Amino acid sequence: MDITGKTIWLTGATSPLGRQLALQLAAAGNHVIASARNETALQRLVEDSAGVITRLALDLTDTASMARAAARLQVVTHELDLVIVNAGTCEYLDPRHFDSGLVHRVMAVNFSGAVATIDIALPLLQRASKPRIVIISSLATLLGLARTEAYTASKAALESFARSLAVDLSPSGIGVTIVRPGFPAPFRHEADATASPRKSAEQTAGRIIRGVARRRSMVEFPRRLSWPLHLLGYMPESLRRGIAVRLSR
């Protein structure tokens, strides 16, 4: 199953994964509207797509910027078949120098920014046939690792929000897919570290697109990592915590 002939809004389009999602979806014959803060990087993405990608610069943490983006999006397209909520950030907390501001910054992008994106997209999604919201989360939500408090909390909150949203949107025909790729650096699985960043992003984007094309509610990979993490969920908290400590070391 392929995704083609669709109108797709993608945030976080200048990250390695975002670029590959945008380029692969555009190459498959979709109208991709790519968003990020860095206008120079967005323009480079448009050029790399031979001009078929539409750029829409925005700052998820700026209310005025989001309002301008919402107005522009209404001009660019009448409807959205797919919105991919990919924008995110990761800052690592040092408990010896606890910084609540760091946590607020990560939550502002990964959670509040995602909610604002969905808010803008919903009216356009409601005009399409079989539309879908795709939430990019992480396998890191399944196991607490050192210094990832802000990141995993933001993704866990987003997943919980997405599950409830899926229930409420079901009568309207809008589907919701949660995607859990592997750990973010520096906690990436060692088997993934052999691939170049670009190759890794290409493969990850391909897996996401295939999962979304099949209209799955959950897409998670690699299996060699996801299955053990799910099994850990059945173990006592003390054991899970001990394993996390050893992994962090």
C-alpha positions as CSV (number, residue, x, y, z in Angstrom):
1,M,0.0,0.0,0.0
2,D,1.3,3.4,-0.9
3,I,0.5,7.0,0.0
4,T,0.1,9.0,-3.1
5,G,-2.0,11.9,-4.4
6,K,-2.5,13.2,-0.9
7,T,-2.1,16.6,0.7
8,I,0.2,16.3,3.7
9,W,1.3,18.8,6.3
10,L,4.6,17.8,8.0
11,T,6.2,19.7,10.9
12,G,9.8,19.3,11.9
13,A,10.6,19.1,8.2
14,T,14.2,20.1,8.4
15,S,15.3,17.4,10.9
16,P,17.0,14.4,9.3
17,L,13.8,12.3,9.7
18,G,11.6,15.2,8.6
19,R,13.6,15.8,5.4
20,Q,13.4,12.1,4.4
21,L,9.6,12.0,5.1
22,A,9.1,15.1,3.1
23,L,11.2,14.0,0.1
24,Q,9.9,10.4,0.0
25,L,6.3,11.5,0.2
26,A,6.8,14.2,-2.4
27,A,8.5,11.7,-4.7
28,A,5.5,9.5,-4.4
29,G,3.3,12.1,-5.9
30,N,1.9,13.9,-2.8
31,H,1.5,17.6,-2.2
32,V,3.8,18.0,0.9
33,I,3.5,21.2,3.0
34,A,6.7,21.3,5.0
35,S,7.1,23.3,8.2
36,A,10.0,24.3,10.5
37,R,11.6,27.3,12.0
38,N,14.7,27.5,9.8
39,E,13.6,29.2,6.6
40,T,17.0,28.7,5.0
41,A,16.8,24.9,5.6
42,L,13.2,24.9,4.4
43,Q,14.2,26.5,1.2
44,R,17.0,24.0,0.7
45,L,14.4,21.2,1.2
46,V,12.1,22.8,-1.5
47,E,15.1,23.0,-3.9
48,D,16.1,19.4,-3.2
49,S,12.5,18.3,-4.1
50,A,12.7,20.1,-7.5
51,G,10.3,22.7,-6.2
52,V,7.3,20.4,-5.6
53,I,7.3,20.8,-1.8
54,T,5.5,23.9,-0.3
55,R,7.3,25.5,2.6
56,L,5.4,27.0,5.5
57,A,7.8,28.4,8.1
58,L,6.5,28.6,11.7
59,D,7.6,28.5,15.3
60,L,5.5,26.1,17.4
61,T,6.2,28.1,20.6
62,D,5.1,31.4,19.2
63,T,1.3,32.1,19.2
64,A,1.6,34.8,16.5
65,S,3.7,32.6,14.3
66,M,1.1,29.8,14.6
67,A,-1.7,32.1,13.8
68,R,0.0,33.3,10.6
69,A,0.8,29.7,9.7
70,A,-2.9,28.7,10.2
71,A,-4.0,31.5,7.9
72,R,-1.4,30.6,5.3
73,L,-2.4,27.0,5.4
74,Q,-6.0,27.8,4.6
75,V,-4.7,29.6,1.4
76,V,-2.4,26.8,0.4
77,T,-4.9,24.0,0.6
78,H,-8.6,23.4,1.0
79,E,-8.1,20.1,2.9
80,L,-5.6,17.9,4.5
81,D,-5.4,14.1,4.1
82,L,-2.6,13.7,6.5
83,V,-0.8,15.7,9.2
84,I,2.5,14.3,10.5
85,V,3.4,15.8,13.9
86,N,7.1,15.3,13.8
87,A,8.6,18.5,15.2
88,G,10.4,17.9,18.5
89,T,13.4,18.7,20.6
90,C,15.4,16.8,23.2
91,E,17.4,18.3,26.0
92,Y,19.1,16.2,28.7
93,L,18.5,17.0,32.3
94,D,21.4,16.9,34.8
95,P,19.9,16.2,38.3
96,R,23.0,17.7,39.9
97,H,22.0,21.1,38.4
98,F,18.2,20.6,38.1
99,D,16.7,23.0,35.5
100,S,12.9,23.1,35.4
101,G,13.2,25.6,32.6
102,L,14.6,22.9,30.4
103,V,11.6,20.7,31.1
104,H,9.2,23.5,30.2
105,R,11.1,24.2,26.9
106,V,10.9,20.6,25.8
107,M,7.2,20.3,26.8
108,A,6.5,23.5,24.9
109,V,7.7,22.0,21.7
110,N,7.0,18.3,22.0
111,F,3.6,18.5,23.7
112,S,2.1,22.0,23.5
113,G,3.4,22.6,20.0
114,A,2.0,19.2,18.8
115,V,-1.4,20.1,20.3
116,A,-1.3,23.5,18.5
117,T,-0.5,21.8,15.3
118,I,-3.5,19.5,15.6
119,D,-5.7,22.4,16.5
120,I,-4.8,24.1,13.2
121,A,-5.0,20.9,11.1
122,L,-8.4,19.6,12.3
123,P,-10.7,21.9,10.3
124,L,-8.8,20.9,7.1
125,L,-8.7,17.2,8.0
126,Q,-12.5,17.2,8.5
127,R,-12.9,18.1,4.8
128,A,-10.9,15.1,3.5
129,S,-11.9,11.5,2.9
130,K,-10.3,9.1,5.4
131,P,-7.8,11.6,6.9
132,R,-5.2,10.7,9.5
133,I,-3.1,12.3,12.3
134,V,0.4,10.8,12.7
135,I,2.1,11.4,16.0
136,I,5.9,10.8,16.1
137,S,6.7,9.5,19.6
138,S,9.6,7.2,20.7
139,L,10.3,3.8,22.2
140,A,12.0,5.7,25.0
141,T,8.5,6.2,26.5
142,L,8.6,2.5,27.5
143,L,11.7,2.8,29.7
144,G,13.0,5.6,31.8
145,L,16.6,6.3,31.0
146,A,19.1,8.7,32.6
147,R,18.7,12.4,31.8
148,T,15.6,11.9,29.5
149,E,13.0,13.0,32.0
150,A,11.8,15.9,29.9
151,Y,11.9,14.1,26.6
152,T,10.1,10.9,27.7
153,A,7.6,12.9,29.8
154,S,6.7,15.0,26.8
155,K,6.3,12.0,24.5
156,A,4.3,10.0,27.0
157,A,2.0,13.0,27.5
158,L,1.6,13.3,23.8
159,E,0.8,9.6,23.4
160,S,-1.9,9.7,26.2
161,F,-3.4,12.8,24.5
162,A,-3.4,11.0,21.1
163,R,-5.2,7.9,22.5
164,S,-8.0,9.9,23.9
165,L,-8.1,12.0,20.7
166,A,-8.4,8.9,18.6
167,V,-11.5,7.9,20.6
168,D,-13.2,11.3,20.2
169,L,-12.3,11.5,16.5
170,S,-13.4,8.0,15.6
171,P,-17.0,9.0,14.8
172,S,-15.8,11.7,12.3
173,G,-13.6,9.2,10.5
174,I,-10.3,10.8,11.4
175,G,-7.7,8.2,12.3
176,V,-4.7,8.5,14.6
177,T,-1.4,6.7,14.3
178,I,1.3,6.8,17.0
179,V,4.8,6.1,15.8
180,R,7.5,4.9,18.1
181,P,10.9,4.8,16.4
182,G,14.0,3.7,18.4
183,F,15.7,5.7,21.1
184,P,17.0,9.2,20.4
185,A,20.8,9.8,20.5
186,P,22.8,9.2,22.7
187,F,20.6,6.3,23.7
188,R,20.3,4.9,20.2
189,H,20.4,1.1,20.0
190,E,23.9,-0.1,19.1
191,A,22.7,-2.0,16.1
192,D,21.4,1.2,14.6
193,A,24.6,3.0,15.1
194,T,26.4,1.3,12.2
195,A,24.2,3.1,9.7
196,S,25.0,6.7,8.6
197,P,22.6,9.3,9.9
198,R,21.1,9.8,6.4
199,K,20.7,6.1,5.8
200,S,19.1,5.6,9.2
201,A,16.7,8.5,8.5
202,E,15.8,7.1,5.1
203,Q,15.0,3.7,6.5
204,T,13.0,5.2,9.4
205,A,11.0,7.4,7.1
206,G,10.2,4.4,4.9
207,R,9.0,2.3,7.8
208,I,6.8,5.1,9.0
209,I,5.3,5.6,5.6
210,R,4.5,1.9,5.2
211,G,2.9,1.7,8.6
212,V,0.8,4.8,8.0
213,A,-0.2,3.5,4.5
214,R,-1.6,0.4,6.3
215,R,-3.6,2.7,8.6
216,R,-2.1,1.2,11.7
217,S,-2.9,2.7,15.1
218,M,0.6,1.9,16.4
219,V,3.9,1.7,14.4
220,E,7.0,0.8,16.4
221,F,10.4,-0.4,15.5
222,P,13.0,-2.0,15.6
223,R,11.3,-5.1,16.9
224,R,14.5,-6.4,18.5
225,L,14.2,-3.4,20.8
226,S,10.4,-2.9,21.1
227,W,9.6,-6.5,22.1
228,P,12.1,-6.6,25.0
229,L,10.8,-3.3,26.2
230,H,7.2,-4.5,26.2
231,L,8.3,-7.6,28.1
232,L,9.9,-5.3,30.7
233,G,6.5,-3.8,31.3
234,Y,5.4,-7.0,33.0
235,M,8.3,-7.0,35.4
236,P,8.4,-5.4,38.9
237,E,9.3,-1.7,38.9
238,S,12.5,-2.4,40.9
239,L,13.8,-4.8,38.2
240,R,12.9,-2.4,35.3
241,R,14.6,0.4,37.1
242,G,17.7,-1.6,37.7
243,I,17.9,-2.5,34.0
244,A,17.5,1.1,33.1
245,V,20.4,2.1,35.4
246,R,22.6,-0.5,33.8
247,L,21.7,0.6,30.2
248,S,22.4,4.2,31.2
249,R,25.8,3.3,32.4
